[in-house]
Amino acid sequence: MEPVERTVVIVLFGGVDLLDVTGPPEVFAVLNREMEGNSGHRVVLAAESMDPVRTFAGVRVVPDRTFEEVAGWSIDTLIVSGAAEAADGGRVRAVCDPVVVDWVRRLASRSRRVASICVGAHILAAAGLLDGRRATTHWSTAKQLAEEHPSVDVDADPIFIRDGEVWTGAGISSCLDLSLALVADDFGESVALRVARHLVMYLKRPSGQSQFSVPLEPVSTTRRVEDLRQFIARRLRDPLTIADLAAEAHVSERQLTRIFKSELGTTPAAYLESARVEVARHRLETGDDTLERVAKASGFATTDTLTRAFRRRLDTTPAEYRERFRSVPR
């Protein structure tokens, strides 16, 4: 049987993240090899002109076609990466070229499905493709995306999100996870896992996997909250309560909640649970402890409490997480 041709167009423009452009073609190339050339995927890099494009990394990439040329094609998958610039306070800000946005809007109308990687979600949003949809982007620009496009339901935590035939990915390296998810959508989980093994990715990460861990979250600007974070880290195995935290900070429980909301964007209870899940994740990845021991070591009263927290935070169970991310020999 002849393979169904699946044209994958990757949008290329100045300042785009290099890995977001080169990562997906690697996944589809391995897929084609794995299926002995029968996957039908053809990857095309498209830009405004045929001139070499300088990426954020400084590496120049030569387009295969112009936007005008591919505008008449029937596109299976349109992949849109992003670009960002430095902002105040060491932060970054996503930038969208209106010309690129217009072309993405036009090409999307010719595509079966559309996917963004990292801050490419800002381009999809500017093109009106995320209105009324749930979407993710790199955590550092999620607030910007939500403020500039209030009609988009922004969730900064997952590695990637699928809403209908529109997919959005998180940080730069998640381009591989998103590409593998597209492969799984086309050919099933077993094929995607074979591709992941060839790419030396331990296993394909689930979409609900968090894109950052507790220690990487924004640091508070006040010493009081930073001291509390350290206190929580030292006492995670103890049955800490919100009253315990309030007493440690010498404030009321209501005031403690206001402080956490203001400084960390979350509640004390949610932060405490996230910190415990982080400890549990590490133990599941690197050790052979039973779930009972993992629960006790990370401060969860029971394995049921541990499981409920994993479902809330990671959309998976501790056992499933260990199976996917275990990094020590069995």
MIKESE-351202 format. One record per residue (C-alpha): residue in three letters; x, y, z. Coordinates in steps of 0.1 Angstrom, whole numbers, padded with zeros to 4 digits, always signed. Example, Ala and Ser with C-alpha at 12.3 -4.5 7.8 and 13.67 -1.06 7.14 Angstrom:
ALA+0123-0045+0078;SER+0137-0011+0071;
% end
This chain:
MET+0000+0000+0000;GLU+0013+0034-0009;PRO+0018+0057+0021;VAL-0006+0087+0025;GLU+0015+0118+0019;ARG+0016+0140+0049;THR+0031+0174+0042;VAL+0045+0191+0073;VAL+0052+0228+0069;ILE+0074+0245+0095;VAL+0073+0283+0096;LEU+0107+0299+0094;PHE+0115+0335+0102;GLY+0143+0357+0117;GLY+0150+0351+0154;VAL+0131+0318+0156;ASP+0144+0293+0181;LEU+0167+0268+0163;LEU+0157+0236+0181;ASP+0121+0243+0175;VAL+0128+0243+0137;THR+0152+0213+0136;GLY+0137+0191+0163;PRO+0104+0181+0146;PRO+0122+0171+0113;GLU+0144+0148+0133;VAL+0114+0131+0148;PHE+0097+0126+0115;ALA+0130+0115+0098;VAL+0133+0087+0125;LEU+0097+0079+0120;ASN+0102+0074+0082;ARG+0132+0052+0089;GLU+0113+0032+0115;MET+0085+0026+0091;GLU+0108+0019+0062;GLY+0098+0050+0043;ASN+0061+0043+0046;SER+0050+0071+0069;GLY+0045+0095+0041;HIS+0058+0125+0060;ARG+0075+0152+0040;VAL+0089+0182+0060;VAL+0092+0216+0043;LEU+0107+0247+0058;ALA+0088+0278+0045;ALA+0098+0314+0048;GLU+0089+0348+0033;SER+0117+0345+0008;MET+0144+0320-0001;ASP+0171+0339+0016;PRO+0189+0321+0045;VAL+0172+0329+0079;ARG+0192+0337+0110;THR+0178+0319+0140;PHE+0181+0330+0176;ALA+0212+0308+0180;GLY+0229+0327+0151;VAL+0227+0296+0128;ARG+0214+0304+0094;VAL+0188+0280+0079;VAL+0179+0278+0042;PRO+0142+0276+0035;ASP+0128+0249+0011;ARG+0099+0270-0002;THR+0084+0305+0002;PHE+0051+0311+0020;GLU+0036+0320-0013;GLU+0045+0287-0028;VAL+0031+0265-0001;ALA-0001+0287+0003;GLY-0018+0266-0024;TRP-0008+0232-0010;SER-0030+0209+0011;ILE-0010+0209+0043;ASP-0013+0180+0068;THR+0005+0197+0097;LEU+0016+0234+0102;ILE+0042+0239+0129;VAL+0048+0274+0142;SER+0078+0282+0164;GLY+0083+0315+0181;ALA+0108+0343+0189;ALA+0114+0364+0220;GLU+0133+0394+0231;ALA+0148+0405+0264;ALA+0125+0425+0287;ASP+0130+0443+0320;GLY+0142+0424+0350;GLY+0159+0397+0331;ARG+0127+0384+0317;VAL+0118+0377+0281;ARG+0089+0388+0259;ALA+0074+0370+0229;VAL+0074+0390+0197;CYS+0052+0385+0167;ASP+0059+0398+0132;PRO+0026+0409+0117;VAL+0037+0395+0083;VAL+0043+0361+0098;VAL+0010+0362+0117;ASP-0009+0369+0084;TRP+0009+0341+0066;VAL+0002+0317+0095;ARG-0035+0326+0094;ARG-0036+0319+0057;LEU-0016+0287+0058;ALA-0037+0274+0088;SER-0068+0275+0066;ARG-0051+0250+0043;SER-0039+0227+0072;ARG-0055+0196+0088;ARG-0039+0205+0121;VAL-0018+0233+0135;ALA+0008+0231+0162;SER+0029+0258+0180;ILE+0061+0252+0199;CYS+0072+0274+0229;VAL+0063+0311+0223;GLY+0049+0302+0189;ALA+0016+0301+0207;HIS+0017+0339+0206;ILE+0017+0338+0168;LEU-0013+0314+0168;ALA-0031+0336+0192;ALA-0024+0368+0172;ALA-0038+0349+0141;GLY-0070+0342+0160;LEU-0064+0305+0160;LEU-0065+0300+0198;ASP-0097+0320+0206;GLY-0119+0300+0229;ARG-0092+0273+0232;ARG-0071+0260+0260;ALA-0034+0265+0252;THR+0001+0265+0267;THR+0034+0282+0260;HIS+0067+0287+0277;TRP+0061+0295+0313;SER+0080+0328+0311;THR+0056+0343+0286;ALA+0023+0327+0298;LYS+0012+0359+0317;GLN+0019+0379+0285;LEU-0002+0355+0264;ALA-0031+0357+0289;GLU-0030+0395+0291;GLU-0028+0401+0254;HIS-0053+0374+0244;PRO-0080+0371+0272;SER-0101+0348+0249;VAL-0074+0321+0252;ASP-0075+0298+0282;VAL-0038+0298+0291;ASP-0024+0269+0312;ALA+0013+0274+0318;ASP+0020+0240+0334;PRO+0016+0212+0308;ILE+0043+0201+0284;PHE+0017+0203+0256;ILE-0020+0207+0251;ARG-0043+0194+0224;ASP-0076+0213+0218;GLY-0093+0198+0187;GLU-0068+0200+0159;VAL-0048+0228+0174;TRP-0018+0217+0195;THR+0004+0240+0216;GLY+0037+0230+0232;ALA+0056+0245+0261;GLY+0094+0251+0265;ILE+0118+0247+0236;SER+0128+0211+0242;SER+0091+0201+0243;CYS+0092+0202+0205;LEU+0103+0166+0207;ASP+0074+0157+0230;LEU+0049+0175+0208;SER+0063+0159+0177;LEU+0061+0124+0193;ALA+0025+0131+0203;LEU+0017+0140+0166;VAL+0033+0107+0156;ALA+0012+0088+0182;ASP-0019+0106+0169;ASP-0011+0093+0133;PHE+0003+0059+0140;GLY-0004+0049+0176;GLU+0016+0049+0209;SER+0037+0018+0200;VAL+0052+0035+0170;ALA+0058+0068+0189;LEU+0076+0049+0217;ARG+0099+0031+0191;VAL+0108+0065+0177;ALA+0114+0078+0212;ARG+0139+0050+0219;HIS+0158+0058+0187;LEU+0160+0094+0198;VAL+0174+0082+0232;MET+0144+0098+0249;TYR+0136+0075+0278;LEU+0099+0075+0271;LYS+0074+0098+0256;ARG+0063+0123+0283;PRO+0025+0127+0288;SER+0009+0160+0280;GLY+0001+0166+0316;GLN+0037+0164+0327;SER+0046+0197+0343;GLN+0071+0219+0323;PHE+0089+0231+0354;SER+0095+0220+0390;VAL+0090+0237+0423;PRO+0127+0249+0427;LEU+0124+0266+0392;GLU+0093+0286+0400;PRO+0097+0324+0403;VAL+0116+0333+0435;SER+0098+0356+0459;THR+0109+0392+0463;THR+0105+0390+0501;ARG+0127+0373+0527;ARG+0098+0361+0547;VAL+0084+0339+0519;GLU+0119+0327+0509;ASP+0124+0317+0545;LEU+0091+0298+0544;ARG+0101+0280+0512;GLN+0132+0268+0530;PHE+0112+0258+0560;ILE+0089+0238+0539;ALA+0118+0221+0521;ARG+0133+0211+0555;ARG+0100+0199+0570;LEU+0082+0182+0541;ARG+0081+0148+0558;ASP+0063+0164+0587;PRO+0025+0167+0588;LEU+0027+0205+0581;THR-0006+0225+0582;ILE-0014+0260+0571;ALA-0015+0269+0607;ASP+0021+0257+0611;LEU+0032+0278+0582;ALA+0014+0309+0595;ALA+0029+0304+0630;GLU+0064+0301+0614;ALA+0058+0334+0595;HIS+0042+0351+0625;VAL+0011+0360+0605;SER-0026+0349+0604;GLU-0036+0321+0581;ARG-0056+0346+0560;GLN-0026+0369+0558;LEU-0004+0339+0548;THR-0027+0331+0519;ARG-0026+0367+0507;ILE+0012+0367+0508;PHE+0015+0334+0489;LYS-0010+0346+0463;SER+0008+0379+0458;GLU+0044+0365+0459;LEU+0041+0331+0443;GLY+0008+0332+0425;THR-0006+0302+0444;THR-0020+0292+0478;PRO+0001+0278+0507;ALA-0017+0244+0504;ALA-0011+0242+0467;TYR+0026+0251+0471;LEU+0030+0225+0498;GLU+0015+0198+0477;SER+0036+0208+0447;ALA+0068+0206+0468;ARG+0058+0171+0480;VAL+0050+0159+0445;GLU+0085+0171+0434;VAL+0102+0150+0461;ALA+0080+0120+0452;ARG+0088+0124+0415;HIS+0126+0123+0422;ARG+0123+0092+0443;LEU+0101+0075+0417;GLU+0127+0083+0390;THR+0158+0073+0409;GLY+0149+0046+0434;ASP+0131+0013+0441;ASP+0111+0024+0471;THR+0076+0011+0475;LEU+0048+0037+0470;GLU+0042+0035+0508;ARG+0078+0046+0514;VAL+0077+0073+0487;ALA+0045+0087+0502;LYS+0060+0088+0537;ALA+0093+0103+0525;SER+0075+0131+0506;GLY+0051+0140+0534;PHE+0019+0123+0521;ALA-0001+0106+0548;THR-0012+0077+0526;THR-0005+0063+0491;ASP-0041+0074+0482;THR-0032+0110+0491;LEU+0000+0106+0470;THR-0020+0093+0440;ARG-0046+0120+0442;ALA-0019+0147+0442;PHE-0002+0131+0412;ARG-0035+0131+0393;ARG-0041+0167+0401;ARG-0005+0179+0394;LEU+0006+0156+0366;ASP-0025+0139+0352;THR-0010+0105+0359;THR-0005+0080+0388;PRO+0028+0074+0407;ALA+0031+0040+0391;GLU+0026+0053+0356;TYR+0051+0081+0363;ARG+0077+0056+0375;GLU+0071+0034+0344;ARG+0077+0064+0321;PHE+0105+0082+0338;ARG+0125+0056+0357;SER+0162+0063+0352;VAL+0178+0034+0371;PRO+0180-0002+0359;ARG+0153-0026+0369;
% end
